[in-house]
């Protein structure tokens, strides 16, 4: 368990450094989503069809 926590902490720190801001904190850039996605078109899922 300690190994998992250590690895997760290291990966989160690496991601924060890569993005330039910590998780759940505002970005200094206007080009970020921060987990909020707004779309005019809802996602439509369709079943796969077999090629004949």
C-alpha positions as CSV (number, residue, x, y, z in Angstrom):
1,X,0.0,0.0,0.0
2,X,2.8,2.4,0.8
3,X,4.4,1.7,-2.6
4,X,1.1,2.6,-4.3
5,X,0.7,5.8,-2.4
6,X,4.3,6.8,-3.2
7,X,4.0,6.1,-6.9
8,X,0.6,7.9,-7.1
9,X,2.1,11.0,-5.3
10,X,5.1,11.0,-7.7
11,X,2.8,10.7,-10.8
12,X,0.5,13.5,-9.6
13,X,3.5,15.8,-9.0
14,X,4.8,15.0,-12.4
15,X,1.4,15.8,-14.0
16,X,1.1,19.1,-12.1
17,X,4.6,20.1,-13.4
18,X,3.6,19.1,-16.9
19,X,0.3,21.0,-16.9
20,X,1.7,24.0,-15.0
21,X,-1.1,24.0,-12.3
22,X,-2.3,21.6,-9.6
23,X,-5.4,19.5,-9.8
24,X,-8.6,21.4,-9.1
25,X,-6.8,24.8,-9.3
26,X,-7.4,27.3,-12.1
27,X,-5.1,27.5,-15.0
28,X,-3.2,30.6,-16.0
29,X,-4.1,29.8,-19.6
30,X,-7.4,30.2,-21.3
31,X,-6.8,26.9,-23.2
32,X,-7.8,24.4,-20.5
33,X,-10.9,22.4,-19.6
34,X,-10.5,21.7,-15.8
35,X,-13.0,18.9,-16.1
36,X,-15.9,20.9,-17.5
37,X,-17.0,20.2,-21.0
38,X,-19.9,22.0,-22.6
39,X,-21.3,21.0,-25.9
40,X,-24.2,22.0,-28.0
41,X,-24.5,18.4,-29.4
42,X,-25.1,15.6,-27.1
43,X,-23.1,12.3,-27.5
44,X,-25.2,9.8,-29.5
45,X,-24.1,6.1,-29.2
46,X,-25.1,3.8,-32.0
47,X,-24.7,0.0,-32.2
48,X,-22.0,-1.4,-34.4
49,X,-23.2,-2.8,-37.7
50,X,-21.5,-5.8,-39.4
51,X,-20.0,-5.3,-42.8
52,X,-21.5,-7.6,-45.4
